[in-house]
């Protein structure tokens, strides 16, 4: 009868086949990806910015802000693939000053039903580059706004407080970079 090379479980010195760790590495990577996916899907939207953070009021307007006119505001909402909701504010900004603008920072205040600031966000103003096939945005530095020029802009919010009074928020230019 032929004798097969089988390990002897009673003798620790018997010959054993080396085990590959490759399946364990693959299994670990798969488990890590599943955990990361679950964390991303189940993450909660950020809590609303309390009115007290950075003060209850908006920052003072930049000195050049008097030369900038914001007009033609309209708002929209869209849902992402993960089910989150984004809020957009689109509009026009006109530079009636003498400088060429390479950056604009705005502060946006969503008021509550009592008129107090329920959420305050500070962000760079981004310009709409194209509308088709979808809206594409770019920083002001990619297409500076010269004197007398008007450009379309978009502000994007991943979260808006539930206390918002559904009126257009207050938008204030608090910093301007020029050439």
Residue pairs with C-beta under 8 A, 6 or more apart in sequence:
5 15
7 14
7 15
7 16
7 17
8 14
40 82
41 82
45 84
45 158
45 159
46 158
46 159
48 118
48 119
48 159
48 161
48 162
48 163
49 119
49 120
49 121
49 161
51 116
51 117
51 118
51 120
53 120
54 120
54 122
56 116
56 117
57 117
58 107
58 109
58 117
58 120
58 170
58 172
58 174
59 107
59 122
59 172
59 174
60 174
61 172
61 173
61 174
62 173
62 174
62 175
62 176
64 97
64 99
64 173
64 176
64 178
65 172
65 173
65 174
65 176
67 95
67 96
67 97
67 98
67 99
68 93
68 94
68 95
68 96
68 97
68 104
68 173
68 176
69 93
69 94
69 96
70 91
70 92
70 93
70 171
70 173
71 91
71 92
71 93
71 94
72 91
72 92
73 89
73 90
73 91
73 168
73 171
74 89
74 90
74 91
75 87
75 88
75 89
75 90
75 168
76 87
76 88
76 90
77 85
77 86
77 87
77 88
78 85
78 86
78 88
79 85
79 86
80 86
84 158
86 156
86 157
86 158
87 156
87 157
87 160
88 154
88 155
88 156
88 157
89 108
89 154
89 155
89 157
89 168
89 169
89 171
90 128
90 152
90 153
90 154
90 155
91 152
91 153
92 150
92 151
92 152
92 153
93 104
93 125
93 145
93 150
93 151
93 153
94 149
94 150
95 101
95 145
95 146
95 147
95 148
95 149
95 150
96 147
96 148
97 147
98 147
99 147
99 176
99 178
99 179
100 144
100 145
100 146
100 147
100 178
100 179
101 140
101 144
101 145
101 146
101 176
101 177
101 178
101 179
102 140
102 141
102 144
102 177
102 178
102 179
103 124
103 139
103 140
103 141
103 175
103 176
103 177
104 124
104 125
104 140
104 173
104 175
104 176
104 177
105 122
105 123
105 124
105 125
105 173
105 174
105 175
105 176
106 122
106 123
106 124
106 125
106 155
106 171
106 172
106 173
106 174
107 120
107 121
107 122
107 171
107 172
107 174
108 120
108 121
108 122
108 123
108 155
108 157
108 169
108 170
108 171
108 172
109 117
109 119
109 120
109 169
109 170
109 172
110 117
110 118
110 119
110 120
110 160
110 161
110 164
110 165
110 169
111 117
111 118
111 164
111 165
111 167
111 169
111 170
112 118
112 161
112 163
112 164
112 165
113 163
113 165
115 165
118 161
118 163
118 164
118 165
119 160
119 161
119 163
119 164
121 157
122 174
123 155
124 139
124 140
125 140
125 153
125 155
125 173
126 137
126 138
126 139
126 140
126 153
126 154
126 155
126 156
127 137
127 138
127 139
127 140
127 142
127 143
127 145
127 151
127 152
127 153
127 154
128 135
128 136
128 137
128 151
128 152
128 153
128 154
129 136
129 137
129 138
129 142
129 143
130 136
135 154
137 154
137 156
140 177
141 177
143 151
144 179
145 151
155 171
